[in-house]
Amino acid sequence: MASISYSLRSNKIEIAHLFFNITSLKEMKSIKLILLLLLTIYFFPSAAQQKVDILTERDIMSSMNKNADSLLKNSEAYSVSIGIVKDGRTYTKHYGQIDKGKGNTANNSTFFEIASVTKVFTGLLMAQAVLERKVHLDDDIRKYINGSYTNLEYKGYPIRIKDVISFKTGLDRDLPDNRELRTKNKDSLNFYSKELDEAYSKQKFFEDLKKVKVDTIPGTTYKYSNLSLELSAHILENVYHKTYEQLLKENITSKLGMQSTRLNLSNNEKIANGYNEHHLLMPHLSNNLWGSDGFLKSTLSDMTKFLAYELDTTNKIVRESQRNVTQSNEEWYGYFWDGIEVADNGKICHKQGGSFGTQTMFVVFPERKLGICIVVNINAPNTYDCLLKAISGIAEDLKPQNKTKSIYGYKITGDKVIFTYTHAKPLNANLIKSITVAGSFNNWSLNDKAYEMISKPNHVFELSLPKSQFEKGKIYTFKFLINNAASITTPKNASNVESSADKTLVLKIN
């Protein structure tokens, strides 16, 4: 049931006072009319004063069901598990079956390989180390690595802690070196990769670390690297004098009550099966190093606890792990996130984890108090896009909506076309460094300064262009791009929408 709360601060009037000192019937009638008006204001405040919670549990479950059905169909996964945390409440549901024909639907206690989502855990530990001054972001990483590594620099520029957490080390490859595996048959590739990991040791890791090269100035070029994570685990162990596994347990899983999130399971605990694009059963991951890059297993129940933790904007470690460390004006990476960007849902932090036969998408919208975790037991070329579509669908469904149809994104005033975007008031407009209009009228240019919007009061951004610049009767399509990274989602009430799958906005001069 929708709940309504309203502020009565401006209506605090001593109504009883009106009954005193009445000297005439005329006054009495006037007072009664005033009293009626005040009571109306008191019990039926204006629309501007009302705060309507339009989301119900049914709304949230309906969105989960709709997007899960599409995800099952489009990804061809046998199993889909969805966890949502919204405004402090948790919702979970599982769909399909883990193995076709066996009827074994997943549940909140089913173990999944969360793969690279493990990196977010490692990032939190590193953020804590920075806050506790165990390490410093500008430190040369060799300060914390056992042995001498003259190769871990480029023309005198060392790899710093901030380069490691931002995937900008400049290192030319991962360890173990898996470049030769790319020549293997797709269906057998993961089995060879597992054999490589099983045969690799920490001793071999440090031997090979002396042979890697830094091929560019650290801090300048993004290159995703699992090596950065294993190095981080080694650094954390050296500064805390505890194992990576101990640090995980003491600082994250035990504190959050995540009893089912571990690097290693017992013999009687089984990981859910996963499949490749041809629905061949895939092996589970192996790791003889630290496992900080992607070896954690968890359950949906535990992952919703982790969502809630990452949504806690009062937590210093969480804030540090999501911080724009590199002061980027576009997308940033915080501590090992795949990306942190700003869109019409505010700040978005996202991480995808892929094992040989499973993919997990972990996304938080801190300003919307919304977190979503989805696990599918398939890893195919289109799985990532299917997961993104499901996440976007749920986030859009749960966003406050204006149901009145209207033209969105522009208005025509006199001889001007004024493009307009309003960033919702609860969101932090200071995170927006730029908004650009890109469309068919400027060849979809993303960096054209002539189409950069100007910030106005009250979270409004505008761009005014001569109407003569647009041909009368011609249909133009356009979108807004925030910080050159995230396009603004077309709202459901927009009437000027192209009938394409991506719902591009339409501009037409009559």
Stockholm file with secondary structure:
# STOCKHOLM 1.0

chainA/1-510         MASISYSLRSNKIEIAHLFFNITSLKEMKSIKLILLLLLTIYFFPSAAQQKVDILTERDIMSSMNKNADSLLKNSEAYSVSIGIVKDGRTYTKHYGQIDKGKGNTANNSTFFEIASVTKVFTGLLMAQAVLERKVHLDDDIRKYINGSYTNLEYKGYPIRIKDVISFKTGLDRDLPDNRELRTKNKDSLNFYSKELDEAYSKQKFFEDLKKVKVDTIPGTTYKYSNLSLELSAHILENVYHKTYEQLLKENITSKLGMQSTRLNLSNNEKIANGYNEHHLLMPHLSNNLWGSDGFLKSTLSDMTKFLAYELDTTNKIVRESQRNVTQSNEEWYGYFWDGIEVADNGKICHKQGGSFGTQTMFVVFPERKLGICIVVNINAPNTYDCLLKAISGIAEDLKPQNKTKSIYGYKITGDKVIFTYTHAKPLNANLIKSITVAGSFNNWSLNDKAYEMISKPNHVFELSLPKSQFEKGKIYTFKFLINNAASITTPKNASNVESSADKTLVLKIN
#=GR chainA/1-510 SS CCEEEECCGGGCCCGGGGGSSCCCHHHHHHHHHHHHHHHHHHHSCCTTTEEEECCCHHHHHHHHHHHHHHHHHHHCCSEEEEEEEETTEEEEEEEECSSTTSCCCCCTTCBEECGGGHHHHHHHHHHHHHHTTSSCTTSBGGGGSSSCCTTSEETTEECBHHHHHTTCCCBCCCSSCCGGGGGSCHHHHHHHHHHHHHTCCHHHHHHHHTTCCBCSCTTSSCCCCHHHHHHHHHHHHHHHTSCHHHHHIIIIITTTTCTTCBSSCCTTCCBCCCEETTCCBCCCCCCSSCCTTTCCEECHHHHHHHHHHHTCTTCHHHHHHTSCTTCCSSCBCTTTCSEEEEETTEEEEEEEEECSSCEEEEEEEGGGTEEEEEEESEECTTHHHHHHHHHHHHHHHTSCCCCSCBCCSEEEETTEEEEEEECCTTSCGGGCCCEEEEEGGGTTCSSCGGGBCEEETTTEEEEEEEGGGSCTTCEEEEEEEETTTEECCCCTTBSSBCSSTTCCEEEECC
#=GC SS_cons         CCEEEECCGGGCCCGGGGGSSCCCHHHHHHHHHHHHHHHHHHHSCCTTTEEEECCCHHHHHHHHHHHHHHHHHHHCCSEEEEEEEETTEEEEEEEECSSTTSCCCCCTTCBEECGGGHHHHHHHHHHHHHHTTSSCTTSBGGGGSSSCCTTSEETTEECBHHHHHTTCCCBCCCSSCCGGGGGSCHHHHHHHHHHHHHTCCHHHHHHHHTTCCBCSCTTSSCCCCHHHHHHHHHHHHHHHTSCHHHHHIIIIITTTTCTTCBSSCCTTCCBCCCEETTCCBCCCCCCSSCCTTTCCEECHHHHHHHHHHHTCTTCHHHHHHTSCTTCCSSCBCTTTCSEEEEETTEEEEEEEEECSSCEEEEEEEGGGTEEEEEEESEECTTHHHHHHHHHHHHHHHTSCCCCSCBCCSEEEETTEEEEEEECCTTSCGGGCCCEEEEEGGGTTCSSCGGGBCEEETTTEEEEEEEGGGSCTTCEEEEEEEETTTEECCCCTTBSSBCSSTTCCEEEECC
//
